[in-house]
Amino acid sequence: MLLILAEPISSQHWARELIKLGHQVKLMTGKLVKSFVMGNKGDVADAKTIWTAVQ
């Protein structure tokens, strides 16, 4: 399973833990994700933003 994480400081820790469990992890910089922001901040909006950036 491929997991995409926006890159706050804790993402590197979680990426290592998820890799140990056999997942493929990609980290995206905050600058890249921010360029795709479509509205107010929130979990659903964040997920849509990251999904759009990955496309």
MARGU-625650 format. One line per field, with one value per atom (N, C-alpha, C): residue number from 1; residue in one letter; atom name; x, y, z. Coordinates in steps of 0.2 Angstrom, whole numbers, plus 2048, in hexadecimal, padded with zeros to 3 digits. Layout:
N
pos <- NUM, ...
code <- A, ...
site <- CA, ...
X <- X, ...
Y <- Y, ...
Z <- Z, ...
END
This chain:
55
pos <- 1, 1, 1, 2, 2, 2, 3, 3, 3, 4, 4, 4, 5, 5, 5, 6, 6, 6, 7, 7, 7, 8, 8, 8, 9, 9, 9, 10, 10, 10, 11, 11, 11, 12, 12, 12, 13, 13, 13, 14, 14, 14, 15, 15, 15, 16, 16, 16, 17, 17, 17, 18, 18, 18, 19, 19, 19, 20, 20, 20, 21, 21, 21, 22, 22, 22, 23, 23, 23, 24, 24, 24, 25, 25, 25, 26, 26, 26, 27, 27, 27, 28, 28, 28, 29, 29, 29, 30, 30, 30, 31, 31, 31, 32, 32, 32, 33, 33, 33, 34, 34, 34, 35, 35, 35, 36, 36, 36, 37, 37, 37, 38, 38, 38, 39, 39, 39, 40, 40, 40, 41, 41, 41, 42, 42, 42, 43, 43, 43, 44, 44, 44, 45, 45, 45, 46, 46, 46, 47, 47, 47, 48, 48, 48, 49, 49, 49, 50, 50, 50, 51, 51, 51, 52, 52, 52, 53, 53, 53, 54, 54, 54, 55, 55, 55
code <- M, M, M, L, L, L, L, L, L, I, I, I, L, L, L, A, A, A, E, E, E, P, P, P, I, I, I, S, S, S, S, S, S, Q, Q, Q, H, H, H, W, W, W, A, A, A, R, R, R, E, E, E, L, L, L, I, I, I, K, K, K, L, L, L, G, G, G, H, H, H, Q, Q, Q, V, V, V, K, K, K, L, L, L, M, M, M, T, T, T, G, G, G, K, K, K, L, L, L, V, V, V, K, K, K, S, S, S, F, F, F, V, V, V, M, M, M, G, G, G, N, N, N, K, K, K, G, G, G, D, D, D, V, V, V, A, A, A, D, D, D, A, A, A, K, K, K, T, T, T, I, I, I, W, W, W, T, T, T, A, A, A, V, V, V, Q, Q, Q
site <- N, CA, C, N, CA, C, N, CA, C, N, CA, C, N, CA, C, N, CA, C, N, CA, C, N, CA, C, N, CA, C, N, CA, C, N, CA, C, N, CA, C, N, CA, C, N, CA, C, N, CA, C, N, CA, C, N, CA, C, N, CA, C, N, CA, C, N, CA, C, N, CA, C, N, CA, C, N, CA, C, N, CA, C, N, CA, C, N, CA, C, N, CA, C, N, CA, C, N, CA, C, N, CA, C, N, CA, C, N, CA, C, N, CA, C, N, CA, C, N, CA, C, N, CA, C, N, CA, C, N, CA, C, N, CA, C, N, CA, C, N, CA, C, N, CA, C, N, CA, C, N, CA, C, N, CA, C, N, CA, C, N, CA, C, N, CA, C, N, CA, C, N, CA, C, N, CA, C, N, CA, C, N, CA, C, N, CA, C, N, CA, C
X <- 804, 800, 804, 803, 807, 803, 807, 804, 808, 804, 807, 806, 80B, 80B, 80D, 80A, 80C, 811, 816, 81C, 81D, 819, 81B, 821, 823, 829, 828, 822, 821, 820, 81F, 81E, 824, 82A, 82F, 82F, 82D, 82D, 827, 821, 81C, 81E, 821, 823, 828, 82D, 831, 82D, 828, 824, 820, 81D, 819, 81D, 823, 827, 829, 82A, 82B, 825, 81F, 81A, 818, 81D, 81D, 819, 818, 814, 81A, 818, 81C, 81A, 81E, 81C, 820, 81C, 81F, 81D, 822, 822, 821, 81D, 81C, 81D, 821, 823, 81C, 81C, 817, 816, 81B, 81B, 817, 818, 815, 80D, 80C, 805, 801, 804, 801, 7FF, 802, 800, 7FA, 7F7, 7F1, 7EB, 7EC, 7E7, 7E1, 7DB, 7D5, 7D0, 7D2, 7CD, 7CF, 7CB, 7CC, 7D0, 7D4, 7D8, 7D3, 7D4, 7D1, 7D3, 7D1, 7D4, 7D1, 7CB, 7C8, 7CC, 7CC, 7CF, 7D7, 7DA, 7E1, 7E2, 7DD, 7DE, 7DC, 7D8, 7D6, 7DC, 7DF, 7E5, 7EB, 7EC, 7F2, 7F0, 7EA, 7E8, 7E9, 7E7, 7E7, 7EF, 7F3, 7FA, 7FD, 7FB, 7FE, 7FC, 7F7, 7F4, 7F9
Y <- 7FA, 800, 806, 80B, 811, 816, 819, 81E, 825, 82A, 831, 835, 838, 83C, 843, 848, 84F, 850, 854, 853, 858, 857, 85A, 856, 859, 856, 84E, 84D, 846, 841, 843, 83F, 83A, 83C, 838, 832, 833, 82E, 829, 82B, 827, 823, 827, 823, 81D, 81E, 819, 813, 815, 80F, 80C, 80F, 80C, 808, 80A, 806, 7FF, 800, 7FA, 7F5, 7F7, 7F3, 7F1, 7F3, 7F0, 7F5, 7FB, 800, 804, 806, 80B, 812, 816, 81D, 822, 827, 82D, 833, 838, 83E, 844, 848, 84E, 854, 859, 85F, 863, 867, 86B, 871, 873, 878, 875, 86F, 86C, 86B, 868, 867, 86E, 873, 879, 87C, 87B, 87E, 87B, 876, 872, 874, 878, 879, 87C, 879, 87C, 87F, 880, 883, 883, 882, 882, 87C, 87C, 877, 872, 86C, 866, 860, 85A, 854, 852, 853, 851, 856, 85C, 861, 85F, 85D, 85B, 855, 850, 84A, 84B, 84F, 851, 855, 859, 85D, 858, 854, 84F, 84A, 848, 844, 848, 84E, 852, 853, 854, 855, 84F, 849, 843, 841, 844, 842, 844
Z <- 800, 800, 800, 7FC, 7FB, 800, 804, 809, 807, 807, 805, 80C, 80E, 814, 813, 815, 814, 81A, 819, 81D, 823, 828, 82E, 832, 837, 83A, 83C, 83E, 841, 83B, 835, 82F, 82E, 82F, 82E, 833, 839, 83E, 83C, 83A, 838, 831, 82D, 827, 828, 82D, 82F, 832, 836, 839, 834, 82F, 82A, 825, 824, 820, 823, 82A, 82E, 82D, 82C, 82B, 824, 81F, 819, 814, 816, 811, 80D, 808, 804, 806, 808, 80A, 806, 804, 801, 805, 806, 80A, 805, 806, 802, 806, 803, 807, 808, 80D, 80E, 809, 806, 800, 7FB, 7F9, 7F3, 7F5, 7FB, 7FD, 7FD, 800, 801, 7FA, 7F5, 7EE, 7EC, 7EF, 7ED, 7F2, 7F7, 7FC, 7F9, 7FA, 7F7, 7FC, 802, 806, 80E, 812, 819, 81B, 821, 823, 827, 826, 82A, 827, 82A, 828, 821, 820, 819, 814, 815, 810, 80F, 815, 814, 810, 811, 80D, 805, 804, 7FD, 7FA, 7FE, 7FB, 7FA, 7FE, 7FD, 7F7, 7F6, 7F1, 7EA, 7EA, 7E4, 7E2, 7E7, 7E6, 7E3, 7E5, 7E3, 7DC, 7D9, 7D3, 7CD
END
